[in-house]
Amino acid sequence: MKSIQKMVLHGGTGQIGKAIINYYRNKVQEIIVFTRGVSRNENNVHFLNWNGKSLNQYKDLLEDTDVIINLVGKNVNCRYTEANKKEIFDSRTDSIIALSEVFQKLNNPPKIWIQSASATIYRHSEDKPMTEINSEIGEGFSVEVCKKWEATFNSETIQFPTLRKVILRTSIVMSKNDGAFPRLKTMTKYGLGGKQGNGLQMVSWIHDEDVIGIIDFIIQNDSINGVINCTAPTPLTNIDFMKSLRKSMGIKIGLPASKLLLEIGALFIGTETELILKSRWVIPERLNKLGYQFKYPTIEKAFKNLTN
Ligand SMILES: NC(=O)c1ccc[n+]([C@@H]2O[C@H](COP(=O)([O-])OP(=O)(O)OC[C@H]3O[C@@H](n4cnc5c(N)ncnc54)[C@H](OP(=O)(O)O)[C@@H]3O)[C@@H](O)[C@H]2O)c1
């Protein structure tokens, strides 16, 4: 078991970052979290304010980092106005460039850089699954974001001879109290947990404990680099996904939401229907081949845990 002394989380105050901190805070010596919020210490977790552009002032603190996990990104759960679109792009690329700039000044740059990315990079697919090798990249705004995000990470400016770089193409992360799941649970509780749109779109999802499990698996396995589909092995249709949620909550009625109704609702709550209606059929082929054992391989198992 590889021991980690220093872990750096860039954008570690969100849904995934909080889960990572909870898991690692007693396992590593020091966690540094960069945030636009106030600097503060919580035992061995040090939150440090950054201005969204440069991390140069923290150069000395970043020496000898074992693992850096970059989670920065304006949440895509918003209307795609021009201003939001710019922030969605810029937050992702600026954070990579800022890390890269400061790492180039270090005597001992990090050994592993895990970069968050999204399974949305693949095309809308109802006809076949997408793996890391056999897949087709989609088109449209969110795909362009993913392409630029990964291209920035892969660019020449951040090649260090000792650095292992991994891109996590992550599907919808299911957490008990954060992200998409609590909203789905509330809707279902009030009888609105039916199919969304025609319900035939595939839902790729992952339990947050498996996101952590996969990060740990990557840290422990020196041979892993490049793109990893960070998603459970059993995607399913939206109809079956919602059916399974209703069952696990003991709710009999689930009114469906038509595309039109979703479009009106999205306008009111300030989001985009693409997040629900795009068919994401993504398989974690590399993790399966590498032997990662999912703690929650099926939605039934995940919902049983999340609804309790
Ligand atoms: N959760 C999911 O279902 C999911 C699925 C696929 C991919 N991902 C990706 O995984 C990463 C982490 O996800 P998450 O759900 O934990 O995200 P999150 O809860 O939205 O948190 C992302 C972090 O990014 C920072 N941030 C937000 N807007 C920013 C901006 N304009 N400039 C600089 N920093 C900004 C925030 O840190 P501060 O406010 O502390 O500065 C925040 O803690 C994101 O890149 C996301 O796109 C998430």
The ligand as an SDF file (V2000), in Angstrom:
LIG
                    3D

 48 52  0  0  0  0  0  0  0  0999 V2000
  -20.6860   15.8370   -9.7310 N   0  0  0  0  0  0  0  0  0  0  0  0
  -20.8740   15.2340  -10.8850 C   0  0  0  0  0  0  0  0  0  0  0  0
  -21.9020   14.5550  -11.1040 O   0  0  0  0  0  0  0  0  0  0  0  0
  -19.8140   15.3400  -11.9650 C   0  0  0  0  0  0  0  0  0  0  0  0
  -19.9240   14.5390  -13.0950 C   0  0  0  0  0  0  0  0  0  0  0  0
  -18.9670   14.6390  -14.0950 C   0  0  0  0  0  0  0  0  0  0  0  0
  -17.9040   15.5060  -13.9630 C   0  0  0  0  0  0  0  0  0  0  0  0
  -17.8170   16.2880  -12.8480 N   0  0  0  0  0  0  0  0  0  0  0  0
  -16.6920   17.2390  -12.7530 C   0  0  0  0  0  0  0  0  0  0  0  0
  -15.9290   16.9680  -11.5950 O   0  0  0  0  0  0  0  0  0  0  0  0
  -15.4620   18.1920  -11.0090 C   0  0  0  0  0  0  0  0  0  0  0  0
  -15.9050   18.2720   -9.5740 C   0  0  0  0  0  0  0  0  0  0  0  0
  -17.3060   18.0750   -9.5210 O   0  0  0  0  0  0  0  0  0  0  0  0
  -18.1830   18.5660   -8.2820 P   0  0  0  0  0  0  0  0  0  0  0  0
  -19.5450   18.0270   -8.4930 O   0  0  0  0  0  0  0  0  0  0  0  0
  -17.4590   18.3080   -7.0160 O   0  0  0  0  0  0  0  0  0  0  0  0
  -18.2280   20.1370   -8.6230 O   0  0  0  0  0  0  0  0  0  0  0  0
  -18.7930   21.3140   -7.7400 P   0  0  0  0  0  0  0  0  0  0  0  0
  -19.5070   20.7920   -6.5560 O   0  0  0  0  0  0  0  0  0  0  0  0
  -19.5460   22.2060   -8.6570 O   0  0  0  0  0  0  0  0  0  0  0  0
  -17.4260   21.9880   -7.2740 O   0  0  0  0  0  0  0  0  0  0  0  0
  -16.4240   22.3980   -8.1690 C   0  0  0  0  0  0  0  0  0  0  0  0
  -15.4200   23.3060   -7.5050 C   0  0  0  0  0  0  0  0  0  0  0  0
  -14.9120   24.1850   -8.5090 O   0  0  0  0  0  0  0  0  0  0  0  0
  -14.6970   25.4750   -7.9700 C   0  0  0  0  0  0  0  0  0  0  0  0
  -15.2880   26.4670   -8.8790 N   0  0  0  0  0  0  0  0  0  0  0  0
  -16.5590   26.5850   -9.2630 C   0  0  0  0  0  0  0  0  0  0  0  0
  -16.7060   27.6230  -10.1310 N   0  0  0  0  0  0  0  0  0  0  0  0
  -15.4780   28.1580  -10.2690 C   0  0  0  0  0  0  0  0  0  0  0  0
  -14.9600   29.2580  -11.0190 C   0  0  0  0  0  0  0  0  0  0  0  0
  -15.7290   30.0110  -11.7830 N   0  0  0  0  0  0  0  0  0  0  0  0
  -13.6510   29.5200  -10.9340 N   0  0  0  0  0  0  0  0  0  0  0  0
  -12.8420   28.7800  -10.1550 C   0  0  0  0  0  0  0  0  0  0  0  0
  -13.2780   27.7390   -9.4230 N   0  0  0  0  0  0  0  0  0  0  0  0
  -14.5690   27.4280   -9.4890 C   0  0  0  0  0  0  0  0  0  0  0  0
  -15.4110   25.5560   -6.6360 C   0  0  0  0  0  0  0  0  0  0  0  0
  -14.4500   25.8010   -5.6310 O   0  0  0  0  0  0  0  0  0  0  0  0
  -14.4750   27.1370   -4.7270 P   0  0  0  0  0  0  0  0  0  0  0  0
  -15.8640   27.7000   -4.7870 O   0  0  0  0  0  0  0  0  0  0  0  0
  -14.1000   26.6400   -3.3640 O   0  0  0  0  0  0  0  0  0  0  0  0
  -13.4560   28.0180   -5.3200 O   0  0  0  0  0  0  0  0  0  0  0  0
  -16.0290   24.1880   -6.4350 C   0  0  0  0  0  0  0  0  0  0  0  0
  -15.7520   23.6310   -5.1990 O   0  0  0  0  0  0  0  0  0  0  0  0
  -16.0220   19.3250  -11.8640 C   0  0  0  0  0  0  0  0  0  0  0  0
  -15.0190   19.7270  -12.7400 O   0  0  0  0  0  0  0  0  0  0  0  0
  -17.1780   18.6770  -12.6100 C   0  0  0  0  0  0  0  0  0  0  0  0
  -17.4250   19.2660  -13.8650 O   0  0  0  0  0  0  0  0  0  0  0  0
  -18.7440   16.2190  -11.8460 C   0  0  0  0  0  0  0  0  0  0  0  0
  1  2  1  0
  2  3  2  0
  2  4  1  0
  4  5  1  0
  4 48  2  0
  5  6  2  0
  6  7  1  0
  7  8  2  0
  8  9  1  0
  8 48  1  0
  9 10  1  0
  9 46  1  0
 10 11  1  0
 11 12  1  0
 11 44  1  0
 12 13  1  0
 13 14  1  0
 14 15  2  0
 14 16  1  0
 14 17  1  0
 17 18  1  0
 18 19  2  0
 18 20  1  0
 18 21  1  0
 21 22  1  0
 22 23  1  0
 23 24  1  0
 23 42  1  0
 24 25  1  0
 25 26  1  0
 25 36  1  0
 26 27  1  0
 26 35  1  0
 27 28  2  0
 28 29  1  0
 29 30  1  0
 29 35  2  0
 30 31  1  0
 30 32  2  0
 32 33  1  0
 33 34  2  0
 34 35  1  0
 36 37  1  0
 36 42  1  0
 37 38  1  0
 38 39  2  0
 38 40  1  0
 38 41  1  0
 42 43  1  0
 44 45  1  0
 44 46  1  0
 46 47  1  0
M  CHG  2   8   1  16  -1
M  END
$$$$
